[in-house]
Amino acid sequence: MSLLGLDVGTTGCKAAVFSVEGIVITEAYREYDLLRPRQGWIEFDSHEVWEKVKDVISTAASQTGEDPITALSISSCGEAMTPVSGDRKILGTAIMGFDERGSEYVSQFIDKGGEKEIYYITGNRPGVFFSAPKLIWYKNNRAEIYNNAQYFLTWHDLVFFLLGAEPVIDFSLANRTLLFDLENEAWSDKLITAAGLSAEKLPRPASSGIDIGTISDKMADELGLKKGVRCVTGGHDQCCTALGAGVISSGQAVYGIGTFICITPTFAEKPDKEIFYKNNLSLEHHVVDGQYVTFIYNMTGGSLLKWFRDEFSALEKKIAAKKGIDVYKDLIKQIPDEPTDLYVLPNFAPTGSPWFDSKTPGTIFGLRLETSRWDLLRALMEGTTYYFAESVQLAEQAGLKIDEYRPTGGGAKSDKWIQIEADILGVPFARPKVFEAGSLGAAILAGTATGVYDSTKDAAEQLIKIDKVFEPNKERHNIYREKLEKYKKMHKAVKKLTEDIF
């Protein structure tokens, strides 16, 4: 017996098979490219992604040996929805959240639904990033596809539908559509009417960890699975990552360090919505029953290190490629041990919650002739963390308190980077042993729904082990507290200067 956690992300998909003890038996990964047919348009080729998803499932299934897969669940990116027919055929592409299409309809949607009312219903401030504006665009610009579509499905529910199960979206992904009633856990008739859409074209909402049927015999044969594999609702990738990292109760937060960084705090008691609204913070379902999350994120993180690698360390990159070693690990070894006198505003790309700033540019303040590139590299790490330290303070104003971070993603492999984050934030970072947290979270949901585990909490406590705890250095934290205040002044000044110049 084994459990399959499928992770369908923005740039690739991964199938990881776990034993009931949480050990990775096998895994498979395939990349795919985002399509950019016009400036500002970014979409999935849904046919290509589906073929890659089938490939990773069949590859993983062929390597399970005497531990056949008995159930699967899915962690997926949000917002992007694909039109499908009633006979399970893909009819078009999936428009990404950061695609500009639909922006022209946001103000109309706000006028009809009310900006604050939309937030109080959905837990999200209205914007083009969510699914609703994309569906309105489909209806107004691709009427034939819209009218012929039986459903519009996120990748979570689309994969289940194509595997032969019914189209069911979990609450955490439904939160990303801007059409879901957070309190009543159902589609909002008011908002669907305001958007001019049809509720019949949306999948049925359900909580995470619900058994929704089996993979069809035809698909089981095609993928090399035994018949009767159970399909279990999963969730938004950030939420599945939180579960897979053991972030299952108030006071904990994921610190995901990938191409971009996302902090996902979890809490049982809903915070003051008015303060959350004022501070641009979302309120959404966790995949763990009775828990909620908010997302604090920036589109820079690992991408800033990639920029440094490509622009300042081309030789090291070339040497590392020849030797087959991790260039980032080699670069980070060179950074100084103590805080720098540089201040980096990490707005090298549009920021996410809570600032949502696409105008203020990235800034490096304090350069001198004696500044080394290693000073700059450490400053880039410090700057991204200052950004989150300032953002977390807004969450704390609404009553959220983070006592422990669980680092995940590729950046979590760097001890030095995690220590910088712990020193600046002043909170311990407990790094899990398993880095594939999204896939593990999905596998836990699959096992809980099929009786392998008594609950997600029991499974998390049983399976998730801590590799290392990084305690904040008190002396450096005190230094960083002073530097954070200077960073906040710099942030405010650069924002004002940008408004005056551009």
KOLMIPA-419623 format. One record per residue (C-alpha): residue in three letters; x, y, z. Coordinates in nm, 3 decimals. Example, Ala and Ser with C-alpha at 12.3 -4.5 7.8 and 13.67 -1.06 7.14 Angstrom:
BEGIN
{Ala, {1.230, -0.450, 0.780}}
{Ser, {1.367, -0.106, 0.714}}
end
This chain:
BEGIN
{Met, {0.000, 0.000, 0.000}}
{Ser, {0.121, 0.352, -0.087}}
{Leu, {-0.018, 0.701, -0.131}}
{Leu, {0.031, 0.933, -0.426}}
{Gly, {0.069, 1.308, -0.377}}
{Leu, {0.043, 1.493, -0.708}}
{Asp, {0.167, 1.853, -0.723}}
{Val, {0.063, 2.053, -1.031}}
{Gly, {0.258, 2.378, -1.026}}
{Thr, {0.322, 2.678, -1.247}}
{Thr, {0.632, 2.542, -1.422}}
{Gly, {0.605, 2.167, -1.371}}
{Cys, {0.424, 1.875, -1.212}}
{Lys, {0.550, 1.615, -0.968}}
{Ala, {0.414, 1.280, -0.858}}
{Ala, {0.560, 1.154, -0.529}}
{Val, {0.464, 0.816, -0.386}}
{Phe, {0.488, 0.775, -0.009}}
{Ser, {0.476, 0.473, 0.217}}
{Val, {0.225, 0.489, 0.500}}
{Glu, {0.524, 0.584, 0.721}}
{Gly, {0.579, 0.896, 0.507}}
{Ile, {0.893, 0.774, 0.329}}
{Val, {0.932, 0.866, -0.037}}
{Ile, {0.920, 0.547, -0.244}}
{Thr, {0.957, 0.711, -0.582}}
{Glu, {0.891, 1.039, -0.758}}
{Ala, {0.874, 1.179, -1.109}}
{Tyr, {0.886, 1.536, -1.239}}
{Arg, {0.813, 1.698, -1.575}}
{Glu, {0.850, 2.061, -1.674}}
{Tyr, {0.627, 2.258, -1.908}}
{Asp, {0.638, 2.609, -2.044}}
{Leu, {0.388, 2.888, -1.998}}
{Leu, {0.252, 3.026, -2.324}}
{Arg, {0.281, 3.400, -2.393}}
{Pro, {0.081, 3.448, -2.717}}
{Arg, {0.069, 3.827, -2.672}}
{Gln, {0.221, 4.084, -2.442}}
{Gly, {0.049, 4.052, -2.105}}
{Trp, {-0.106, 3.713, -2.190}}
{Ile, {0.020, 3.415, -1.989}}
{Glu, {-0.152, 3.077, -2.003}}
{Phe, {-0.118, 2.701, -1.970}}
{Asp, {-0.144, 2.477, -2.276}}
{Ser, {-0.385, 2.254, -2.086}}
{His, {-0.341, 1.964, -2.331}}
{Glu, {0.036, 1.966, -2.278}}
{Val, {0.009, 1.990, -1.900}}
{Trp, {-0.241, 1.704, -1.890}}
{Glu, {-0.005, 1.484, -2.093}}
{Lys, {0.280, 1.568, -1.851}}
{Val, {0.055, 1.491, -1.553}}
{Lys, {-0.030, 1.150, -1.696}}
{Asp, {0.339, 1.090, -1.763}}
{Val, {0.447, 1.156, -1.404}}
{Ile, {0.165, 0.943, -1.264}}
{Ser, {0.245, 0.647, -1.490}}
{Thr, {0.620, 0.682, -1.429}}
{Ala, {0.572, 0.686, -1.051}}
{Ala, {0.319, 0.401, -1.063}}
{Ser, {0.565, 0.182, -1.253}}
{Gln, {0.822, 0.213, -0.973}}
{Thr, {0.616, 0.129, -0.665}}
{Gly, {0.705, -0.242, -0.668}}
{Glu, {0.512, -0.430, -0.401}}
{Asp, {0.354, -0.110, -0.267}}
{Pro, {0.076, -0.030, -0.516}}
{Ile, {-0.092, 0.309, -0.499}}
{Thr, {-0.427, 0.291, -0.322}}
{Ala, {-0.527, 0.658, -0.311}}
{Leu, {-0.417, 0.993, -0.446}}
{Ser, {-0.476, 1.359, -0.375}}
{Ile, {-0.367, 1.676, -0.550}}
{Ser, {-0.188, 1.996, -0.457}}
{Ser, {-0.225, 2.256, -0.730}}
{Cys, {-0.167, 2.616, -0.820}}
{Gly, {-0.477, 2.832, -0.794}}
{Glu, {-0.676, 3.072, -1.014}}
{Ala, {-0.609, 2.920, -1.359}}
{Met, {-0.925, 2.743, -1.482}}
{Thr, {-0.964, 2.528, -1.794}}
{Pro, {-1.289, 2.495, -1.994}}
{Val, {-1.399, 2.133, -2.043}}
{Ser, {-1.691, 1.957, -2.207}}
{Gly, {-1.932, 1.720, -2.037}}
{Asp, {-1.757, 1.424, -2.203}}
{Arg, {-1.427, 1.521, -2.036}}
{Lys, {-1.257, 1.700, -2.326}}
{Ile, {-1.033, 2.006, -2.284}}
{Leu, {-1.176, 2.298, -2.483}}
{Gly, {-0.920, 2.574, -2.429}}
{Thr, {-0.623, 2.710, -2.238}}
{Ala, {-0.604, 2.802, -1.868}}
{Ile, {-0.540, 3.173, -1.814}}
{Met, {-0.289, 3.235, -1.536}}
{Gly, {-0.368, 3.468, -1.247}}
{Phe, {-0.090, 3.711, -1.340}}
{Asp, {-0.222, 3.735, -1.699}}
{Glu, {-0.357, 4.086, -1.767}}
{Arg, {-0.678, 3.963, -1.929}}
{Gly, {-0.986, 4.048, -1.729}}
{Ser, {-0.842, 4.366, -1.581}}
{Glu, {-1.094, 4.569, -1.780}}
{Tyr, {-1.379, 4.395, -1.595}}
{Val, {-1.256, 4.433, -1.237}}
{Ser, {-1.401, 4.782, -1.185}}
{Gln, {-1.738, 4.670, -1.323}}
{Phe, {-1.736, 4.372, -1.087}}
{Ile, {-1.652, 4.602, -0.794}}
{Asp, {-1.929, 4.845, -0.892}}
{Lys, {-2.186, 4.566, -0.888}}
{Gly, {-2.055, 4.366, -0.592}}
{Gly, {-1.902, 4.640, -0.375}}
{Glu, {-1.531, 4.626, -0.291}}
{Lys, {-1.575, 4.581, 0.082}}
{Glu, {-1.872, 4.347, 0.039}}
{Ile, {-1.666, 4.128, -0.194}}
{Tyr, {-1.392, 4.112, 0.068}}
{Tyr, {-1.634, 4.028, 0.348}}
{Ile, {-1.784, 3.747, 0.140}}
{Thr, {-1.467, 3.598, -0.008}}
{Gly, {-1.188, 3.702, 0.228}}
{Asn, {-1.002, 3.860, -0.066}}
{Arg, {-0.978, 4.209, -0.208}}
{Pro, {-1.101, 4.205, -0.569}}
{Gly, {-0.835, 4.213, -0.838}}
{Val, {-0.741, 4.073, -1.176}}
{Phe, {-0.528, 3.797, -1.020}}
{Phe, {-0.831, 3.582, -0.932}}
{Ser, {-1.035, 3.347, -1.154}}
{Ala, {-1.354, 3.555, -1.184}}
{Pro, {-1.213, 3.827, -1.416}}
{Lys, {-1.065, 3.555, -1.641}}
{Leu, {-1.402, 3.379, -1.668}}
{Ile, {-1.569, 3.709, -1.756}}
{Trp, {-1.304, 3.757, -2.027}}
{Tyr, {-1.375, 3.408, -2.162}}
{Lys, {-1.747, 3.480, -2.175}}
{Asn, {-1.701, 3.813, -2.355}}
{Asn, {-1.413, 3.720, -2.586}}
{Arg, {-1.438, 3.344, -2.642}}
{Ala, {-1.817, 3.306, -2.632}}
{Glu, {-1.820, 2.981, -2.830}}
{Ile, {-1.583, 2.810, -2.587}}
{Tyr, {-1.761, 2.959, -2.285}}
{Asn, {-2.103, 2.845, -2.404}}
{Asn, {-1.984, 2.495, -2.499}}
{Ala, {-1.800, 2.442, -2.172}}
{Gln, {-1.976, 2.224, -1.918}}
{Tyr, {-1.730, 2.335, -1.648}}
{Phe, {-1.437, 2.563, -1.581}}
{Leu, {-1.198, 2.372, -1.352}}
{Thr, {-0.879, 2.450, -1.161}}
{Trp, {-0.598, 2.202, -1.210}}
{His, {-0.697, 2.015, -0.895}}
{Asp, {-1.052, 1.943, -1.009}}
{Leu, {-0.956, 1.916, -1.377}}
{Val, {-0.714, 1.628, -1.315}}
{Phe, {-0.973, 1.443, -1.107}}
{Phe, {-1.236, 1.501, -1.377}}
{Leu, {-1.007, 1.373, -1.653}}
{Leu, {-0.917, 1.072, -1.438}}
{Gly, {-1.286, 0.982, -1.424}}
{Ala, {-1.404, 1.129, -1.092}}
{Glu, {-1.666, 1.399, -1.050}}
{Pro, {-1.559, 1.765, -1.074}}
{Val, {-1.510, 1.880, -0.714}}
{Ile, {-1.313, 2.184, -0.600}}
{Asp, {-1.191, 2.208, -0.243}}
{Phe, {-1.259, 2.517, -0.033}}
{Ser, {-0.899, 2.644, -0.039}}
{Leu, {-0.896, 2.658, -0.420}}
{Ala, {-1.251, 2.791, -0.439}}
{Asn, {-1.121, 3.081, -0.226}}
{Arg, {-0.897, 3.177, -0.520}}
{Thr, {-1.186, 3.234, -0.762}}
{Leu, {-1.334, 3.547, -0.596}}
{Leu, {-1.676, 3.380, -0.623}}
{Phe, {-1.680, 3.171, -0.303}}
{Asp, {-1.862, 3.254, 0.018}}
{Leu, {-1.607, 3.193, 0.294}}
{Glu, {-1.858, 3.175, 0.579}}
{Asn, {-2.124, 2.963, 0.409}}
{Glu, {-1.872, 2.746, 0.222}}
{Ala, {-2.068, 2.767, -0.102}}
{Trp, {-2.067, 2.964, -0.426}}
{Ser, {-2.193, 3.317, -0.374}}
{Asp, {-2.506, 3.382, -0.581}}
{Lys, {-2.454, 3.756, -0.528}}
{Leu, {-2.101, 3.758, -0.669}}
{Ile, {-2.173, 3.516, -0.954}}
{Thr, {-2.461, 3.743, -1.057}}
{Ala, {-2.240, 4.052, -1.025}}
{Ala, {-1.985, 3.884, -1.253}}
{Gly, {-2.252, 3.782, -1.503}}
{Leu, {-2.143, 3.419, -1.482}}
{Ser, {-2.325, 3.088, -1.435}}
{Ala, {-2.288, 2.876, -1.121}}
{Glu, {-2.367, 2.568, -1.329}}
{Lys, {-2.028, 2.598, -1.496}}
{Leu, {-1.843, 2.573, -1.164}}
{Pro, {-1.746, 2.247, -0.986}}
{Arg, {-1.907, 2.139, -0.660}}
{Pro, {-1.722, 2.280, -0.356}}
{Ala, {-1.616, 2.040, -0.078}}
{Ser, {-1.370, 2.040, 0.208}}
{Ser, {-1.024, 1.890, 0.165}}
{Gly, {-0.968, 1.523, 0.241}}
{Ile, {-1.301, 1.398, 0.100}}
{Asp, {-1.322, 1.072, -0.100}}
{Ile, {-1.489, 1.162, -0.433}}
{Gly, {-1.470, 0.828, -0.614}}
{Thr, {-1.218, 0.621, -0.805}}
{Ile, {-1.004, 0.656, -1.112}}
{Ser, {-1.189, 0.506, -1.409}}
{Asp, {-1.082, 0.159, -1.516}}
{Lys, {-0.982, 0.297, -1.857}}
{Met, {-0.751, 0.558, -1.704}}
{Ala, {-0.613, 0.307, -1.452}}
{Asp, {-0.511, 0.078, -1.739}}
{Glu, {-0.355, 0.367, -1.932}}
{Leu, {-0.154, 0.486, -1.631}}
{Gly, {-0.053, 0.145, -1.500}}
{Leu, {-0.251, 0.175, -1.178}}
{Lys, {-0.447, -0.099, -1.015}}
{Lys, {-0.823, -0.059, -1.041}}
{Gly, {-1.010, 0.115, -0.760}}
{Val, {-0.754, 0.384, -0.669}}
{Arg, {-0.942, 0.641, -0.458}}
{Cys, {-0.954, 1.010, -0.549}}
{Val, {-0.939, 1.244, -0.248}}
{Thr, {-0.984, 1.622, -0.255}}
{Gly, {-0.660, 1.809, -0.196}}
{Gly, {-0.613, 2.183, -0.215}}
{His, {-0.422, 2.497, -0.298}}
{Asp, {-0.049, 2.427, -0.318}}
{Gln, {0.042, 2.670, -0.039}}
{Cys, {-0.206, 2.501, 0.195}}
{Cys, {-0.094, 2.148, 0.106}}
{Thr, {0.264, 2.260, 0.163}}
{Ala, {0.161, 2.388, 0.506}}
{Leu, {0.013, 2.050, 0.597}}
{Gly, {0.317, 1.866, 0.459}}
{Ala, {0.544, 2.086, 0.670}}
{Gly, {0.338, 2.023, 0.984}}
{Val, {0.183, 2.370, 0.999}}
{Ile, {-0.150, 2.258, 1.141}}
{Ser, {-0.223, 2.484, 1.437}}
{Ser, {-0.227, 2.849, 1.540}}
{Gly, {0.110, 3.017, 1.586}}
{Gln, {0.282, 2.826, 1.306}}
{Ala, {0.362, 2.943, 0.954}}
{Val, {0.524, 2.806, 0.641}}
{Tyr, {0.816, 3.010, 0.510}}
{Gly, {0.828, 2.889, 0.150}}
{Ile, {1.149, 2.986, -0.028}}
{Gly, {1.119, 2.917, -0.398}}
{Thr, {1.123, 3.136, -0.707}}
{Phe, {0.917, 3.368, -0.491}}
{Ile, {0.869, 3.363, -0.114}}
{Cys, {0.536, 3.302, 0.054}}
{Ile, {0.461, 3.301, 0.426}}
{Thr, {0.147, 3.104, 0.516}}
{Pro, {0.040, 3.149, 0.879}}
{Thr, {-0.239, 2.927, 1.009}}
{Phe, {-0.497, 3.008, 1.276}}
{Ala, {-0.817, 2.860, 1.418}}
{Glu, {-0.993, 3.175, 1.528}}
{Lys, {-1.086, 3.411, 1.246}}
{Pro, {-0.914, 3.748, 1.295}}
{Asp, {-1.075, 4.089, 1.285}}
{Lys, {-1.189, 4.120, 0.923}}
{Glu, {-1.186, 4.498, 0.932}}
{Ile, {-0.816, 4.509, 1.024}}
{Phe, {-0.738, 4.236, 0.769}}
{Tyr, {-0.922, 4.438, 0.505}}
{Lys, {-0.738, 4.757, 0.598}}
{Asn, {-0.401, 4.579, 0.588}}
{Asn, {-0.464, 4.401, 0.253}}
{Leu, {-0.449, 4.052, 0.405}}
{Ser, {-0.649, 3.758, 0.272}}
{Leu, {-0.852, 3.515, 0.482}}
{Glu, {-0.887, 3.168, 0.334}}
{His, {-0.944, 2.801, 0.422}}
{His, {-0.661, 2.571, 0.518}}
{Val, {-0.676, 2.209, 0.399}}
{Val, {-0.685, 2.118, 0.769}}
{Asp, {-1.042, 2.125, 0.906}}
{Gly, {-1.112, 2.416, 1.139}}
{Gln, {-0.803, 2.609, 1.035}}
{Tyr, {-0.759, 2.917, 0.817}}
{Val, {-0.462, 3.081, 0.647}}
{Thr, {-0.345, 3.408, 0.503}}
{Phe, {-0.078, 3.456, 0.238}}
{Ile, {0.204, 3.708, 0.264}}
{Tyr, {0.414, 3.689, -0.049}}
{Asn, {0.654, 3.860, -0.283}}
{Met, {0.729, 3.767, -0.643}}
{Thr, {1.100, 3.787, -0.563}}
{Gly, {1.299, 3.548, -0.348}}
{Gly, {1.491, 3.275, -0.524}}
{Ser, {1.450, 3.484, -0.840}}
{Leu, {1.672, 3.753, -0.681}}
{Leu, {1.945, 3.496, -0.624}}
{Lys, {1.905, 3.382, -0.984}}
{Trp, {1.946, 3.744, -1.094}}
{Phe, {2.264, 3.772, -0.883}}
{Arg, {2.395, 3.443, -1.026}}
{Asp, {2.333, 3.544, -1.387}}
{Glu, {2.450, 3.906, -1.362}}
{Phe, {2.738, 3.887, -1.113}}
{Ser, {2.856, 3.524, -1.105}}
{Ala, {2.861, 3.397, -1.463}}
{Leu, {3.199, 3.228, -1.414}}
{Glu, {3.089, 3.041, -1.100}}
{Lys, {2.773, 2.936, -1.283}}
{Lys, {2.977, 2.795, -1.570}}
{Ile, {3.220, 2.610, -1.341}}
{Ala, {2.937, 2.466, -1.131}}
{Ala, {2.761, 2.341, -1.445}}
{Lys, {3.076, 2.159, -1.556}}
{Lys, {3.126, 2.002, -1.212}}
{Gly, {2.757, 1.922, -1.171}}
{Ile, {2.733, 2.102, -0.836}}
{Asp, {2.482, 2.345, -0.686}}
{Val, {2.610, 2.693, -0.771}}
{Tyr, {2.385, 2.862, -0.513}}
{Lys, {2.533, 2.661, -0.230}}
{Asp, {2.880, 2.762, -0.345}}
{Leu, {2.787, 3.131, -0.376}}
{Ile, {2.618, 3.155, -0.038}}
{Lys, {2.929, 3.013, 0.128}}
{Gln, {3.106, 3.338, 0.037}}
{Ile, {2.873, 3.584, 0.211}}
{Pro, {2.990, 3.764, 0.528}}
{Asp, {2.871, 3.632, 0.864}}
{Glu, {2.754, 3.964, 1.004}}
{Pro, {2.474, 4.203, 0.895}}
{Thr, {2.554, 4.438, 0.607}}
{Asp, {2.509, 4.816, 0.588}}
{Leu, {2.313, 4.782, 0.263}}
{Tyr, {1.936, 4.813, 0.235}}
{Val, {1.761, 4.633, -0.049}}
{Leu, {1.398, 4.699, -0.136}}
{Pro, {1.317, 4.367, -0.312}}
{Asn, {1.057, 4.509, -0.553}}
{Phe, {1.237, 4.368, -0.857}}
{Ala, {0.895, 4.234, -0.962}}
{Pro, {0.541, 4.328, -0.854}}
{Thr, {0.484, 4.249, -0.487}}
{Gly, {0.196, 4.050, -0.345}}
{Ser, {0.005, 4.075, -0.020}}
{Pro, {-0.004, 4.302, 0.171}}
{Trp, {0.148, 4.578, -0.047}}
{Phe, {0.039, 4.482, -0.399}}
{Asp, {0.289, 4.730, -0.541}}
{Ser, {0.373, 4.708, -0.912}}
{Lys, {0.517, 5.061, -0.944}}
{Thr, {0.789, 5.105, -0.681}}
{Pro, {1.113, 4.963, -0.826}}
{Gly, {1.372, 4.747, -0.656}}
{Thr, {1.635, 4.958, -0.481}}
{Ile, {1.985, 4.897, -0.346}}
{Phe, {2.076, 5.169, -0.097}}
{Gly, {2.418, 5.223, 0.059}}
{Leu, {2.660, 5.111, -0.215}}
{Arg, {3.021, 5.222, -0.179}}
{Leu, {3.345, 5.147, -0.362}}
{Glu, {3.441, 4.897, -0.094}}
{Thr, {3.113, 4.705, -0.126}}
{Ser, {3.181, 4.351, -0.247}}
{Arg, {2.943, 4.135, -0.444}}
{Trp, {2.924, 3.905, -0.143}}
{Asp, {2.798, 4.198, 0.064}}
{Leu, {2.535, 4.248, -0.205}}
{Leu, {2.433, 3.882, -0.202}}
{Arg, {2.380, 3.885, 0.173}}
{Ala, {2.194, 4.217, 0.142}}
{Leu, {1.955, 4.063, -0.111}}
{Met, {1.870, 3.792, 0.144}}
{Glu, {1.833, 4.050, 0.418}}
{Gly, {1.615, 4.274, 0.204}}
{Thr, {1.365, 4.002, 0.120}}
{Thr, {1.343, 3.922, 0.490}}
{Tyr, {1.298, 4.288, 0.589}}
{Tyr, {1.007, 4.296, 0.345}}
{Phe, {0.840, 4.009, 0.530}}
{Ala, {0.927, 4.139, 0.876}}
{Glu, {0.747, 4.463, 0.790}}
{Ser, {0.454, 4.268, 0.640}}
{Val, {0.420, 4.032, 0.937}}
{Gln, {0.383, 4.335, 1.164}}
{Leu, {0.062, 4.419, 0.976}}
{Ala, {-0.067, 4.068, 1.044}}
{Glu, {0.023, 4.102, 1.411}}
{Gln, {-0.196, 4.414, 1.429}}
{Ala, {-0.490, 4.185, 1.346}}
{Gly, {-0.404, 3.946, 1.629}}
{Leu, {-0.190, 3.693, 1.442}}
{Lys, {0.119, 3.579, 1.628}}
{Ile, {0.380, 3.356, 1.468}}
{Asp, {0.585, 3.154, 1.716}}
{Glu, {0.756, 2.921, 1.468}}
{Tyr, {0.832, 2.909, 1.096}}
{Arg, {0.870, 2.592, 0.891}}
{Pro, {1.100, 2.664, 0.594}}
{Thr, {1.026, 2.476, 0.270}}
{Gly, {1.135, 2.490, -0.093}}
{Gly, {1.476, 2.502, -0.255}}
{Gly, {1.595, 2.795, -0.042}}
{Ala, {1.531, 2.593, 0.274}}
{Lys, {1.840, 2.387, 0.195}}
{Ser, {2.062, 2.686, 0.280}}
{Asp, {2.150, 2.701, 0.651}}
{Lys, {2.290, 3.053, 0.613}}
{Trp, {1.976, 3.191, 0.450}}
{Ile, {1.750, 3.039, 0.712}}
{Gln, {1.969, 3.176, 0.991}}
{Ile, {1.946, 3.527, 0.844}}
{Glu, {1.567, 3.494, 0.840}}
{Ala, {1.557, 3.369, 1.198}}
{Asp, {1.785, 3.651, 1.315}}
{Ile, {1.578, 3.922, 1.147}}
{Leu, {1.234, 3.787, 1.242}}
{Gly, {1.341, 3.682, 1.591}}
{Val, {1.150, 3.354, 1.572}}
{Pro, {1.280, 2.993, 1.549}}
{Phe, {1.281, 2.819, 1.210}}
{Ala, {1.221, 2.442, 1.234}}
{Arg, {1.319, 2.279, 0.903}}
{Pro, {1.136, 1.955, 0.815}}
{Lys, {1.334, 1.659, 0.682}}
{Val, {1.107, 1.616, 0.379}}
{Phe, {1.137, 1.901, 0.130}}
{Glu, {0.849, 1.777, -0.091}}
{Ala, {0.598, 1.925, 0.151}}
{Gly, {0.323, 1.989, -0.107}}
{Ser, {0.321, 1.630, -0.229}}
{Leu, {0.341, 1.498, 0.128}}
{Gly, {0.049, 1.717, 0.233}}
{Ala, {-0.159, 1.578, -0.053}}
{Ala, {-0.058, 1.222, 0.040}}
{Ile, {-0.163, 1.284, 0.402}}
{Leu, {-0.508, 1.394, 0.282}}
{Ala, {-0.532, 1.081, 0.065}}
{Gly, {-0.438, 0.858, 0.358}}
{Thr, {-0.669, 1.029, 0.607}}
{Ala, {-0.974, 1.000, 0.379}}
{Thr, {-0.912, 0.629, 0.319}}
{Gly, {-0.857, 0.533, 0.682}}
{Val, {-0.479, 0.501, 0.682}}
{Tyr, {-0.454, 0.782, 0.939}}
{Asp, {-0.705, 0.883, 1.204}}
{Ser, {-0.676, 1.254, 1.121}}
{Thr, {-0.454, 1.502, 0.940}}
{Lys, {-0.318, 1.612, 1.278}}
{Asp, {-0.227, 1.257, 1.378}}
{Ala, {-0.066, 1.197, 1.040}}
{Ala, {0.136, 1.518, 1.057}}
{Glu, {0.261, 1.440, 1.407}}
{Gln, {0.348, 1.086, 1.303}}
{Leu, {0.513, 1.152, 0.967}}
{Ile, {0.676, 1.495, 0.979}}
{Lys, {1.017, 1.501, 1.140}}
{Ile, {1.233, 1.807, 1.204}}
{Asp, {1.580, 1.811, 1.053}}
{Lys, {1.716, 2.118, 1.234}}
{Val, {1.595, 2.412, 1.443}}
{Phe, {1.749, 2.752, 1.378}}
{Glu, {1.722, 2.973, 1.685}}
{Pro, {1.761, 3.349, 1.637}}
{Asn, {2.090, 3.497, 1.751}}
{Lys, {1.987, 3.758, 2.012}}
{Glu, {2.276, 3.995, 1.941}}
{Arg, {2.219, 3.995, 1.567}}
{His, {1.843, 4.021, 1.616}}
{Asn, {1.889, 4.341, 1.816}}
{Ile, {2.106, 4.482, 1.537}}
{Tyr, {1.845, 4.384, 1.279}}
{Arg, {1.563, 4.542, 1.480}}
{Glu, {1.733, 4.878, 1.438}}
{Lys, {1.806, 4.811, 1.072}}
{Leu, {1.444, 4.712, 1.009}}
{Glu, {1.328, 5.055, 1.121}}
{Lys, {1.574, 5.214, 0.877}}
{Tyr, {1.451, 4.978, 0.603}}
{Lys, {1.091, 5.086, 0.666}}
{Lys, {1.194, 5.452, 0.630}}
{Met, {1.375, 5.368, 0.307}}
{His, {1.071, 5.179, 0.176}}
{Lys, {0.845, 5.474, 0.247}}
{Ala, {1.088, 5.723, 0.093}}
{Val, {1.143, 5.522, -0.226}}
{Lys, {0.768, 5.477, -0.270}}
{Lys, {0.717, 5.854, -0.237}}
{Leu, {1.008, 5.926, -0.473}}
{Thr, {0.863, 5.685, -0.729}}
{Glu, {0.529, 5.864, -0.715}}
{Asp, {0.705, 6.198, -0.770}}
{Ile, {0.924, 6.083, -1.059}}
{Phe, {0.718, 5.830, -1.258}}
end
